[in-house]
Amino acid sequence: MLHELRIYRCVPGRLPALHKRFETVTLRLFEKHGIRQKGFWTVAIGENAQELYYILEWASLAERERCWDAFATDPEWLEARAASEADGPIVASIVNTILSPTAYSAIR
């Protein structure tokens, strides 16, 4: 099992728009395309209050590629993303890391 840590660094003041997009569109489309989320986090104490962290779970890199490709080209996603960015960009940058569990990890 692989886990993908994604960090979305928002344009200042745009984190609420990102939350709304995940809550109203993105999570439903993730489910449609077989993208399994393990959790979402924001910074409660620390420097990066304009970031959203989340973890996805994958059986393999091939599964990840297949699911992301389907999601990224879904016309409903493309339309929703464009509509959510009508007032300007939401995400300034994305950090993406594929993680492999250690032998002593509680999550495998």
N, CA, C and O atoms as CSV, one atom per row, in Angstrom:
chain,resi,resn,atom,element,x,y,z
A,1,MET,N,N,0.836,-1.178,0.000
A,1,MET,CA,C,0.000,0.000,0.000
A,1,MET,C,C,0.881,1.241,0.000
A,1,MET,O,O,1.871,1.316,0.728
A,2,LEU,N,N,0.510,2.202,-0.818
A,2,LEU,CA,C,1.210,3.486,-0.880
A,2,LEU,C,C,0.272,4.576,-0.389
A,2,LEU,O,O,-0.948,4.481,-0.522
A,3,HIS,N,N,0.867,5.607,0.177
A,3,HIS,CA,C,0.100,6.781,0.579
A,3,HIS,C,C,0.699,8.002,-0.098
A,3,HIS,O,O,1.914,8.115,-0.262
A,4,GLU,N,N,-0.174,8.899,-0.483
A,4,GLU,CA,C,0.244,10.118,-1.163
A,4,GLU,C,C,-0.116,11.297,-0.279
A,4,GLU,O,O,-1.285,11.509,0.044
A,5,LEU,N,N,0.878,12.051,0.105
A,5,LEU,CA,C,0.672,13.272,0.867
A,5,LEU,C,C,0.647,14.426,-0.120
A,5,LEU,O,O,1.593,14.636,-0.879
A,6,ARG,N,N,-0.450,15.168,-0.095
A,6,ARG,CA,C,-0.597,16.328,-0.973
A,6,ARG,C,C,-0.778,17.564,-0.100
A,6,ARG,O,O,-1.572,17.560,0.841
A,7,ILE,N,N,-0.047,18.604,-0.415
A,7,ILE,CA,C,-0.148,19.874,0.306
A,7,ILE,C,C,-0.499,20.948,-0.707
A,7,ILE,O,O,0.254,21.211,-1.645
A,8,TYR,N,N,-1.651,21.562,-0.503
A,8,TYR,CA,C,-2.087,22.645,-1.376
A,8,TYR,C,C,-1.808,23.962,-0.669
A,8,TYR,O,O,-2.364,24.229,0.397
A,9,ARG,N,N,-0.960,24.774,-1.252
A,9,ARG,CA,C,-0.648,26.101,-0.730
A,9,ARG,C,C,-1.534,27.099,-1.461
A,9,ARG,O,O,-1.375,27.340,-2.658
A,10,CYS,N,N,-2.468,27.671,-0.715
A,10,CYS,CA,C,-3.477,28.539,-1.322
A,10,CYS,C,C,-2.983,29.954,-1.525
A,10,CYS,O,O,-2.099,30.439,-0.819
A,11,VAL,N,N,-3.576,30.597,-2.503
A,11,VAL,CA,C,-3.429,32.033,-2.671
A,11,VAL,C,C,-4.006,32.659,-1.398
A,11,VAL,O,O,-5.050,32.207,-0.926
A,12,PRO,N,N,-3.368,33.673,-0.832
A,12,PRO,CA,C,-3.873,34.264,0.411
A,12,PRO,C,C,-5.374,34.581,0.341
A,12,PRO,O,O,-5.857,35.209,-0.601
A,13,GLY,N,N,-6.085,34.126,1.367
A,13,GLY,CA,C,-7.514,34.364,1.474
A,13,GLY,C,C,-8.397,33.391,0.719
A,13,GLY,O,O,-9.621,33.499,0.787
A,14,ARG,N,N,-7.806,32.431,-0.009
A,14,ARG,CA,C,-8.594,31.539,-0.863
A,14,ARG,C,C,-8.810,30.137,-0.278
A,14,ARG,O,O,-9.437,29.299,-0.925
A,15,LEU,N,N,-8.306,29.867,0.927
A,15,LEU,CA,C,-8.510,28.552,1.538
A,15,LEU,C,C,-9.999,28.220,1.684
A,15,LEU,O,O,-10.369,27.074,1.429
A,16,PRO,N,N,-10.875,29.152,2.080
A,16,PRO,CA,C,-12.305,28.814,2.156
A,16,PRO,C,C,-12.873,28.327,0.815
A,16,PRO,O,O,-13.712,27.427,0.792
A,17,ALA,N,N,-12.428,28.906,-0.281
A,17,ALA,CA,C,-12.892,28.467,-1.603
A,17,ALA,C,C,-12.420,27.053,-1.904
A,17,ALA,O,O,-13.143,26.280,-2.533
A,18,LEU,N,N,-11.213,26.707,-1.460
A,18,LEU,CA,C,-10.707,25.343,-1.655
A,18,LEU,C,C,-11.525,24.352,-0.835
A,18,LEU,O,O,-11.890,23.286,-1.331
A,19,HIS,N,N,-11.812,24.699,0.413
A,19,HIS,CA,C,-12.663,23.832,1.246
A,19,HIS,C,C,-14.015,23.607,0.571
A,19,HIS,O,O,-14.495,22.476,0.491
A,20,LYS,N,N,-14.613,24.669,0.097
A,20,LYS,CA,C,-15.928,24.558,-0.546
A,20,LYS,C,C,-15.860,23.643,-1.762
A,20,LYS,O,O,-16.755,22.824,-1.969
A,21,ARG,N,N,-14.811,23.772,-2.566
A,21,ARG,CA,C,-14.692,22.936,-3.759
A,21,ARG,C,C,-14.550,21.464,-3.388
A,21,ARG,O,O,-15.168,20.605,-4.016
A,22,PHE,N,N,-13.736,21.164,-2.367
A,22,PHE,CA,C,-13.622,19.761,-1.927
A,22,PHE,C,C,-14.960,19.244,-1.410
A,22,PHE,O,O,-15.383,18.143,-1.761
A,23,GLU,N,N,-15.625,20.042,-0.577
A,23,GLU,CA,C,-16.872,19.598,0.044
A,23,GLU,C,C,-18.008,19.414,-0.950
A,23,GLU,O,O,-18.824,18.508,-0.781
A,24,THR,N,N,-18.082,20.244,-1.974
A,24,THR,CA,C,-19.233,20.216,-2.874
A,24,THR,C,C,-19.014,19.435,-4.165
A,24,THR,O,O,-19.981,18.989,-4.782
A,25,VAL,N,N,-17.762,19.262,-4.584
A,25,VAL,CA,C,-17.512,18.625,-5.875
A,25,VAL,C,C,-16.414,17.563,-5.815
A,25,VAL,O,O,-16.634,16.412,-6.191
A,26,THR,N,N,-15.238,17.955,-5.343
A,26,THR,CA,C,-14.046,17.119,-5.496
A,26,THR,C,C,-14.188,15.762,-4.832
A,26,THR,O,O,-13.859,14.748,-5.448
A,27,LEU,N,N,-14.665,15.707,-3.602
A,27,LEU,CA,C,-14.752,14.418,-2.907
A,27,LEU,C,C,-15.699,13.453,-3.614
A,27,LEU,O,O,-15.425,12.255,-3.682
A,28,ARG,N,N,-16.801,13.961,-4.134
A,28,ARG,CA,C,-17.730,13.106,-4.882
A,28,ARG,C,C,-17.050,12.554,-6.136
A,28,ARG,O,O,-17.232,11.387,-6.483
A,29,LEU,N,N,-16.273,13.391,-6.809
A,29,LEU,CA,C,-15.572,12.932,-8.008
A,29,LEU,C,C,-14.418,11.996,-7.654
A,29,LEU,O,O,-14.121,11.068,-8.407
A,30,PHE,N,N,-13.765,12.231,-6.515
A,30,PHE,CA,C,-12.760,11.273,-6.053
A,30,PHE,C,C,-13.399,9.894,-5.931
A,30,PHE,O,O,-12.854,8.906,-6.423
A,31,GLU,N,N,-14.554,9.832,-5.274
A,31,GLU,CA,C,-15.236,8.546,-5.089
A,31,GLU,C,C,-15.603,7.921,-6.429
A,31,GLU,O,O,-15.415,6.721,-6.629
A,32,LYS,N,N,-16.118,8.719,-7.330
A,32,LYS,CA,C,-16.491,8.240,-8.670
A,32,LYS,C,C,-15.313,7.573,-9.373
A,32,LYS,O,O,-15.483,6.576,-10.075
A,33,HIS,N,N,-14.115,8.130,-9.180
A,33,HIS,CA,C,-12.933,7.646,-9.895
A,33,HIS,C,C,-12.056,6.718,-9.055
A,33,HIS,O,O,-10.941,6.389,-9.461
A,34,GLY,N,N,-12.545,6.295,-7.895
A,34,GLY,CA,C,-11.809,5.325,-7.084
A,34,GLY,C,C,-10.648,5.907,-6.308
A,34,GLY,O,O,-9.733,5.174,-5.930
A,35,ILE,N,N,-10.662,7.200,-6.062
A,35,ILE,CA,C,-9.596,7.853,-5.292
A,35,ILE,C,C,-10.003,7.820,-3.821
A,35,ILE,O,O,-11.012,8.407,-3.430
A,36,ARG,N,N,-9.200,7.121,-3.010
A,36,ARG,CA,C,-9.520,6.910,-1.588
A,36,ARG,C,C,-8.740,7.884,-0.717
A,36,ARG,O,O,-7.509,7.876,-0.701
A,37,GLN,N,N,-9.479,8.726,0.010
A,37,GLN,CA,C,-8.816,9.659,0.915
A,37,GLN,C,C,-8.786,9.082,2.320
A,37,GLN,O,O,-9.726,8.420,2.761
A,38,LYS,N,N,-7.680,9.350,3.016
A,38,LYS,CA,C,-7.505,8.900,4.402
A,38,LYS,C,C,-7.754,10.028,5.394
A,38,LYS,O,O,-7.999,9.763,6.571
A,39,GLY,N,N,-7.698,11.276,4.946
A,39,GLY,CA,C,-7.958,12.398,5.832
A,39,GLY,C,C,-7.472,13.704,5.248
A,39,GLY,O,O,-6.637,13.743,4.345
A,40,PHE,N,N,-8.031,14.781,5.802
A,40,PHE,CA,C,-7.680,16.150,5.417
A,40,PHE,C,C,-7.353,16.930,6.675
A,40,PHE,O,O,-7.966,16.719,7.721
A,41,TRP,N,N,-6.385,17.832,6.573
A,41,TRP,CA,C,-5.966,18.636,7.717
A,41,TRP,C,C,-5.645,20.058,7.284
A,41,TRP,O,O,-5.214,20.306,6.158
A,42,THR,N,N,-5.870,20.989,8.215
A,42,THR,CA,C,-5.364,22.349,8.084
A,42,THR,C,C,-4.474,22.606,9.286
A,42,THR,O,O,-4.474,21.829,10.241
A,43,VAL,N,N,-3.726,23.679,9.243
A,43,VAL,CA,C,-2.783,24.013,10.306
A,43,VAL,C,C,-3.529,24.757,11.418
A,43,VAL,O,O,-4.073,25.838,11.196
A,44,ALA,N,N,-3.546,24.167,12.609
A,44,ALA,CA,C,-4.179,24.800,13.765
A,44,ALA,C,C,-3.191,25.713,14.485
A,44,ALA,O,O,-3.544,26.810,14.917
A,45,ILE,N,N,-1.950,25.246,14.610
A,45,ILE,CA,C,-0.883,26.030,15.224
A,45,ILE,C,C,0.347,25.850,14.349
A,45,ILE,O,O,0.784,24.722,14.117
A,46,GLY,N,N,0.897,26.924,13.872
A,46,GLY,CA,C,2.069,26.843,13.002
A,46,GLY,C,C,2.066,27.954,11.973
A,46,GLY,O,O,1.235,28.862,12.012
A,47,GLU,N,N,2.997,27.866,11.067
A,47,GLU,CA,C,3.244,28.951,10.119
A,47,GLU,C,C,2.332,28.963,8.898
A,47,GLU,O,O,2.105,30.026,8.321
A,48,ASN,N,N,1.816,27.837,8.497
A,48,ASN,CA,C,1.197,27.736,7.180
A,48,ASN,C,C,-0.324,27.639,7.235
A,48,ASN,O,O,-0.896,26.609,6.877
A,49,ALA,N,N,-0.973,28.698,7.678
A,49,ALA,CA,C,-2.421,28.698,7.850
A,49,ALA,C,C,-3.184,28.721,6.526
A,49,ALA,O,O,-4.407,28.586,6.526
A,50,GLN,N,N,-2.501,28.885,5.418
A,50,GLN,CA,C,-3.157,28.897,4.106
A,50,GLN,C,C,-2.917,27.597,3.347
A,50,GLN,O,O,-2.969,27.575,2.117
A,51,GLU,N,N,-2.654,26.513,4.079
A,51,GLU,CA,C,-2.392,25.222,3.443
A,51,GLU,C,C,-3.431,24.184,3.831
A,51,GLU,O,O,-3.963,24.186,4.941
A,52,LEU,N,N,-3.702,23.298,2.881
A,52,LEU,CA,C,-4.540,22.130,3.115
A,52,LEU,C,C,-3.682,20.899,2.871
A,52,LEU,O,O,-3.048,20.765,1.824
A,53,TYR,N,N,-3.669,20.002,3.852
A,53,TYR,CA,C,-2.918,18.748,3.758
A,53,TYR,C,C,-3.922,17.612,3.616
A,53,TYR,O,O,-4.953,17.600,4.289
A,54,TYR,N,N,-3.618,16.652,2.733
A,54,TYR,CA,C,-4.454,15.454,2.709
A,54,TYR,C,C,-3.650,14.259,2.236
A,54,TYR,O,O,-2.617,14.385,1.578
A,55,ILE,N,N,-4.173,13.082,2.602
A,55,ILE,CA,C,-3.504,11.828,2.276
A,55,ILE,C,C,-4.466,10.945,1.499
A,55,ILE,O,O,-5.627,10.774,1.869
A,56,LEU,N,N,-3.948,10.389,0.410
A,56,LEU,CA,C,-4.674,9.427,-0.408
A,56,LEU,C,C,-4.012,8.063,-0.272
A,56,LEU,O,O,-2.818,7.967,0.013
A,57,GLU,N,N,-4.786,7.023,-0.477
A,57,GLU,CA,C,-4.275,5.646,-0.360
A,57,GLU,C,C,-4.363,4.967,-1.728
A,57,GLU,O,O,-5.378,5.058,-2.418
A,58,TRP,N,N,-3.278,4.285,-2.101
A,58,TRP,CA,C,-3.197,3.600,-3.391
A,58,TRP,C,C,-2.679,2.186,-3.216
A,58,TRP,O,O,-1.811,1.937,-2.380
A,59,ALA,N,N,-3.202,1.269,-3.992
A,59,ALA,CA,C,-2.687,-0.104,-4.017
A,59,ALA,C,C,-1.380,-0.163,-4.799
A,59,ALA,O,O,-0.518,-0.994,-4.513
A,60,SER,N,N,-1.231,0.725,-5.790
A,60,SER,CA,C,-0.033,0.728,-6.631
A,60,SER,C,C,0.083,2.062,-7.354
A,60,SER,O,O,-0.868,2.843,-7.388
A,61,LEU,N,N,1.243,2.316,-7.927
A,61,LEU,CA,C,1.417,3.522,-8.739
A,61,LEU,C,C,0.567,3.459,-10.003
A,61,LEU,O,O,0.110,4.488,-10.500
A,62,ALA,N,N,0.355,2.254,-10.521
A,62,ALA,CA,C,-0.487,2.098,-11.708
A,62,ALA,C,C,-1.927,2.495,-11.398
A,62,ALA,O,O,-2.580,3.152,-12.209
A,63,GLU,N,N,-2.427,2.096,-10.221
A,63,GLU,CA,C,-3.779,2.494,-9.822
A,63,GLU,C,C,-3.862,4.014,-9.719
A,63,GLU,O,O,-4.821,4.624,-10.192
A,64,ARG,N,N,-2.853,4.618,-9.099
A,64,ARG,CA,C,-2.827,6.072,-8.948
A,64,ARG,C,C,-2.899,6.759,-10.308
A,64,ARG,O,O,-3.702,7.672,-10.505
A,65,GLU,N,N,-2.077,6.330,-11.225
A,65,GLU,CA,C,-2.049,6.944,-12.547
A,65,GLU,C,C,-3.395,6.811,-13.253
A,65,GLU,O,O,-3.885,7.773,-13.845
A,66,ARG,N,N,-3.990,5.625,-13.194
A,66,ARG,CA,C,-5.275,5.381,-13.848
A,66,ARG,C,C,-6.374,6.268,-13.249
A,66,ARG,O,O,-7.142,6.891,-13.982
A,67,CYS,N,N,-6.444,6.319,-11.915
A,67,CYS,CA,C,-7.494,7.096,-11.250
A,67,CYS,C,C,-7.306,8.596,-11.446
A,67,CYS,O,O,-8.269,9.308,-11.730
A,68,TRP,N,N,-6.060,9.085,-11.294
A,68,TRP,CA,C,-5.808,10.514,-11.473
A,68,TRP,C,C,-6.083,10.947,-12.903
A,68,TRP,O,O,-6.643,12.020,-13.126
A,69,ASP,N,N,-5.698,10.132,-13.872
A,69,ASP,CA,C,-5.948,10.485,-15.271
A,69,ASP,C,C,-7.444,10.615,-15.535
A,69,ASP,O,O,-7.879,11.547,-16.210
A,70,ALA,N,N,-8.230,9.682,-15.004
A,70,ALA,CA,C,-9.684,9.733,-15.193
A,70,ALA,C,C,-10.273,10.968,-14.511
A,70,ALA,O,O,-11.122,11.649,-15.085
A,71,PHE,N,N,-9.825,11.253,-13.297
A,71,PHE,CA,C,-10.312,12.426,-12.571
A,71,PHE,C,C,-9.942,13.710,-13.302
A,71,PHE,O,O,-10.792,14.576,-13.509
A,72,ALA,N,N,-8.683,13.834,-13.691
A,72,ALA,CA,C,-8.172,15.074,-14.285
A,72,ALA,C,C,-8.830,15.420,-15.621
A,72,ALA,O,O,-8.844,16.583,-16.021
A,73,THR,N,N,-9.368,14.427,-16.303
A,73,THR,CA,C,-9.996,14.669,-17.600
A,73,THR,C,C,-11.518,14.620,-17.544
A,73,THR,O,O,-12.179,14.763,-18.572
A,74,ASP,N,N,-12.078,14.420,-16.359
A,74,ASP,CA,C,-13.530,14.365,-16.194
A,74,ASP,C,C,-14.113,15.746,-16.518
A,74,ASP,O,O,-13.728,16.732,-15.889
A,75,PRO,N,N,-15.025,15.837,-17.477
A,75,PRO,CA,C,-15.605,17.128,-17.837
A,75,PRO,C,C,-16.269,17.843,-16.656
A,75,PRO,O,O,-16.219,19.070,-16.571
A,76,GLU,N,N,-16.887,17.091,-15.752
A,76,GLU,CA,C,-17.511,17.717,-14.586
A,76,GLU,C,C,-16.464,18.387,-13.702
A,76,GLU,O,O,-16.697,19.477,-13.179
A,77,TRP,N,N,-15.294,17.729,-13.531
A,77,TRP,CA,C,-14.216,18.331,-12.749
A,77,TRP,C,C,-13.688,19.584,-13.427
A,77,TRP,O,O,-13.501,20.610,-12.772
A,78,LEU,N,N,-13.447,19.516,-14.723
A,78,LEU,CA,C,-12.907,20.660,-15.455
A,78,LEU,C,C,-13.848,21.863,-15.360
A,78,LEU,O,O,-13.397,22.995,-15.185
A,79,GLU,N,N,-15.137,21.618,-15.476
A,79,GLU,CA,C,-16.123,22.696,-15.367
A,79,GLU,C,C,-16.180,23.253,-13.945
A,79,GLU,O,O,-16.212,24.469,-13.757
A,80,ALA,N,N,-16.194,22.374,-12.945
A,80,ALA,CA,C,-16.265,22.809,-11.547
A,80,ALA,C,C,-15.017,23.591,-11.150
A,80,ALA,O,O,-15.111,24.607,-10.462
A,81,ARG,N,N,-13.855,23.122,-11.580
A,81,ARG,CA,C,-12.618,23.839,-11.260
A,81,ARG,C,C,-12.628,25.234,-11.872
A,81,ARG,O,O,-12.276,26.212,-11.213
A,82,ALA,N,N,-13.032,25.319,-13.129
A,82,ALA,CA,C,-13.083,26.623,-13.792
A,82,ALA,C,C,-14.072,27.555,-13.081
A,82,ALA,O,O,-13.773,28.732,-12.878
A,83,ALA,N,N,-15.232,27.046,-12.707
A,83,ALA,CA,C,-16.234,27.868,-12.020
A,83,ALA,C,C,-15.725,28.336,-10.661
A,83,ALA,O,O,-15.963,29.477,-10.266
A,84,SER,N,N,-15.022,27.455,-9.945
A,84,SER,CA,C,-14.532,27.818,-8.609
A,84,SER,C,C,-13.403,28.840,-8.677
A,84,SER,O,O,-13.101,29.499,-7.682
A,85,GLU,N,N,-12.782,28.974,-9.836
A,85,GLU,CA,C,-11.689,29.923,-10.011
A,85,GLU,C,C,-12.100,31.156,-10.808
A,85,GLU,O,O,-11.250,31.890,-11.311
A,86,ALA,N,N,-13.409,31.379,-10.920
A,86,ALA,CA,C,-13.908,32.543,-11.654
A,86,ALA,C,C,-13.416,33.846,-11.027
A,86,ALA,O,O,-13.209,34.836,-11.729
A,87,ASP,N,N,-13.230,33.847,-9.706
A,87,ASP,CA,C,-12.735,35.033,-8.994
A,87,ASP,C,C,-11.214,35.051,-8.881
A,87,ASP,O,O,-10.657,35.897,-8.181
A,88,GLY,N,N,-10.543,34.137,-9.553
A,88,GLY,CA,C,-9.088,34.062,-9.513
A,88,GLY,C,C,-8.628,32.712,-9.010
A,88,GLY,O,O,-9.427,31.929,-8.496
A,89,PRO,N,N,-7.339,32.436,-9.157
A,89,PRO,CA,C,-6.783,31.148,-8.744
A,89,PRO,C,C,-6.999,30.894,-7.254
A,89,PRO,O,O,-7.061,31.824,-6.451
A,90,ILE,N,N,-7.111,29.628,-6.911
A,90,ILE,CA,C,-7.258,29.207,-5.509
A,90,ILE,C,C,-5.931,28.693,-4.974
A,90,ILE,O,O,-5.500,29.080,-3.888
A,91,VAL,N,N,-5.291,27.827,-5.732
A,91,VAL,CA,C,-4.068,27.154,-5.282
A,91,VAL,C,C,-2.852,27.793,-5.948
A,91,VAL,O,O,-2.777,27.898,-7.172
A,92,ALA,N,N,-1.900,28.218,-5.112
A,92,ALA,CA,C,-0.670,28.811,-5.631
A,92,ALA,C,C,0.326,27.735,-6.041
A,92,ALA,O,O,1.020,27.877,-7.047
A,93,SER,N,N,0.398,26.640,-5.249
A,93,SER,CA,C,1.308,25.542,-5.574
A,93,SER,C,C,0.862,24.279,-4.858
A,93,SER,O,O,0.113,24.322,-3.882
A,94,ILE,N,N,1.344,23.157,-5.369
A,94,ILE,CA,C,1.029,21.846,-4.795
A,94,ILE,C,C,2.330,21.109,-4.550
A,94,ILE,O,O,3.201,21.051,-5.419
A,95,VAL,N,N,2.455,20.542,-3.347
A,95,VAL,CA,C,3.570,19.653,-3.017
A,95,VAL,C,C,2.984,18.252,-2.971
A,95,VAL,O,O,1.965,18.017,-2.321
A,96,ASN,N,N,3.622,17.337,-3.653
A,96,ASN,CA,C,3.094,15.987,-3.774
A,96,ASN,C,C,4.202,14.997,-3.438
A,96,ASN,O,O,5.286,15.058,-4.019
A,97,THR,N,N,3.936,14.074,-2.493
A,97,THR,CA,C,4.927,13.099,-2.063
A,97,THR,C,C,4.275,11.725,-1.960
A,97,THR,O,O,3.213,11.587,-1.353
A,98,ILE,N,N,4.898,10.716,-2.544
A,98,ILE,CA,C,4.439,9.330,-2.399
A,98,ILE,C,C,5.218,8.715,-1.249
A,98,ILE,O,O,6.449,8.736,-1.239
A,99,LEU,N,N,4.495,8.169,-0.281
A,99,LEU,CA,C,5.100,7.617,0.923
A,99,LEU,C,C,4.968,6.092,0.955
A,99,LEU,O,O,3.943,5.544,0.551
A,100,SER,N,N,5.995,5.425,1.430
A,100,SER,CA,C,5.954,3.983,1.677
A,100,SER,C,C,6.097,3.770,3.182
A,100,SER,O,O,6.949,4.396,3.813
A,101,PRO,N,N,5.273,2.893,3.767
A,101,PRO,CA,C,5.332,2.701,5.218
A,101,PRO,C,C,6.623,1.973,5.651
A,101,PRO,O,O,7.176,1.149,4.923
A,102,THR,N,N,7.057,2.308,6.830
A,102,THR,CA,C,8.193,1.601,7.424
A,102,THR,C,C,7.702,0.278,7.991
A,102,THR,O,O,6.496,0.050,8.088
A,103,ALA,N,N,8.627,-0.588,8.364
A,103,ALA,CA,C,8.270,-1.890,8.931
A,103,ALA,C,C,7.522,-1.749,10.246
A,103,ALA,O,O,6.772,-2.650,10.622
A,104,TYR,N,N,7.707,-0.647,10.950
A,104,TYR,CA,C,7.099,-0.454,12.265
A,104,TYR,C,C,5.907,0.505,12.226
A,104,TYR,O,O,5.429,0.930,13.278
A,105,SER,N,N,5.422,0.851,11.037
A,105,SER,CA,C,4.314,1.770,10.913
A,105,SER,C,C,2.985,1.117,11.274
A,105,SER,O,O,2.756,-0.043,10.931
A,106,ALA,N,N,2.112,1.840,11.959
A,106,ALA,CA,C,0.788,1.342,12.272
A,106,ALA,C,C,-0.089,1.294,11.004
A,106,ALA,O,O,-1.018,0.492,10.916
A,107,ILE,N,N,0.216,2.157,10.035
A,107,ILE,CA,C,-0.502,2.162,8.769
A,107,ILE,C,C,0.363,1.478,7.729
A,107,ILE,O,O,1.524,1.841,7.537
A,108,ARG,N,N,-0.203,0.490,7.060
A,108,ARG,CA,C,0.555,-0.250,6.039
A,108,ARG,C,C,-0.160,-0.239,4.728
A,108,ARG,O,O,0.328,-0.812,3.754
